[in-house]
Amino acid sequence: MRTAVSVVCGIVLGLCLVVLGPAITLRQTVLNTEFVTSQLDVVDAPVVIAEQLKQQLPEGTDWLYPLIDTVTADLEPWSREQIATIARAVTGYIRGEQEFHALISLTELKVYVQTHLGELLGQLPPETLPFPPEQLDMFVQMAGSQMMSMVPDVLEIDETFLDHETLSQMQTARDYTATLRTILRVVPVVALVMALVIVAVQGFRARPTLRYLGVPISFAGIVCLVLSLLIPTLVWGAVAGQLPPEVAGMAPGIVNDACRPLSLYGGVLLLAGLGLFGLSFAFRPTQ
């Protein structure tokens, strides 16, 4: 009976530790604002911002595309700052801390365009402009003054800016995150209870107690190490065709970085489990 209870508790303990691995990893990476913003350094922010701006333009304004590419590239620090702002808003929403709401500063963009509009338009082929080249100065003066008065200094982005599919995906992620918080609260308690039951059932005998604890901990460590190797391939296979081209190339590296805490967690568990099992040999068998 003692052996059966210890085995069952060891299995539950091992499963709890396996579940905790990905849960802790997600909390430390995907749901960690600092991690998310640090990963933005590998994203070509000007390209991402430029593509989003182009999608907002009405039909017949393709001639503005080169201008947008130039502006976002020249304002790369601004582009990165705005992406980081949106990323923080998304992370906060998914974690259930706030509604999706981000304030994007347009002041720097407005001042830059007003100052360099004539120069930027002058770089475009004359045949692409929607007005005669001799009217360039008049257009620049009129557009510059209208932009400063009509374009707000701050753009407020909320759920109304998102399409139904994106909003639904974010809501689903938010629901999963709520479940994750429950896991992080409950599973460690269950794991601790299983460990204490093993200690109690074994009558505080060191040799069998250390072995019944060491084996499931080692098993959990091995499983987590295997998962840390498999998850990047599985995730990449699932999202490869759904990512924008400007982000797809960086995704494998980001996923690998996100799995590093799981590798560390698995390695620590494996060493701890093997250590407990090895330590059991230091004690004499009990009759």
Residue, then its C-alpha position, 0 to 999 in steps of 0.5 A: m500500500r505504501t509503495a502504491v500511494s508513493v507511486v501514484c503521488g510521484i506520477v502526479l508530482g511529475l505531471c504537475l512539474v511538467v505542466l508548470g514548465p510551459a506555464i512558467t515559461l509563458r509567464q516569463t516570455v510571451l506574457n512578460t512586457e519586458f521580454v516582448t519589447s526586447q524582442l522588438d529589436v530584431v523586428d524591422a520596425p520601419v518596414v512594419i510601420a510602413e506596411q501598416l500605414k500603406q494599408q490605411l491609404p485610400e485607393g489611388t494614392d500608391w504614389l505615396y508609398p516611396l514617401i512612406d518608406t523614406v519617412t519611416a526609415d528616417l524615423e526609425p527610433w520613432s517607429r520602434e517606440q510606437i511598436a513598443t507602445i502597441a506591444r505593451a498594450v497588447t500584452g496588458y490586454i492579454r494578461g487581463e490587466q487593461e482593455f486594449h488601448a494605446l496612444i501613438s504619438l504623431t508629433e514627431l512624424k508631423v514635424y518631420v513631414q512638414t519640414h521635409l515634404g518638399e524634399l521628399l516629393g522632389q525625389l519622386p518621379p514627376e510622372t507619379l505625382p498627382f499634380p503638375p511639377e510646377q505646382l509642387d511648392m503650392f502643394v507642399q505649402m497647402a499640405g503642410s498647413q493642413m496636416m498640422s491642423m487636421v492630423p492629431d498629435v496623438l492617435e488613440i488606438d483601441e478595439t475599434f481599430l482591430d478587425h473581428e478576427t484579430l480581436s477574437q484571437m486576442q480575446t482567446a489568448r486572454d481567456y487562455t491567460a486566465t487559465l494559465r494564472t489558475i494553473l500557476r496558483v493551483v498546480p504548485v500547491v498540488a505538487l507540494v502536497m504530493a511531495l509531502v504525502i510521499v514523505a509522510v507515507q514513507g515514514f520520513r525514511a530518507r532512502p525511499t523518500l529521496r528515490y520516490l521524489g527524485v525519479p518523478i522530478s528527473f522525469a519532469g526535467i527530461v520531458c521539459l527538455v524535450l519540449s524545449l526542443l520540439i516546441p520551436t518546430l511545432v510553433w513555427g510549423a503552425v504560424a509560418g504561413q500566417l505571419p507578415p513577410e517582414v516578421a516571418g524571418m525573425a520568428p524562429g529566433i524569437v521562438n527559440d529565445a522564448c523556449r530558453p526558460l523552459s530549457l533552464y527549468g528542465g535542466v534544473l529539474l533533471l539535476a535536482g532529481l538526479g541529485l536526490f536519487g544519487l543522495s539516496f545511496a548515502f543512506r542505508p536501506t531500512q528494513 
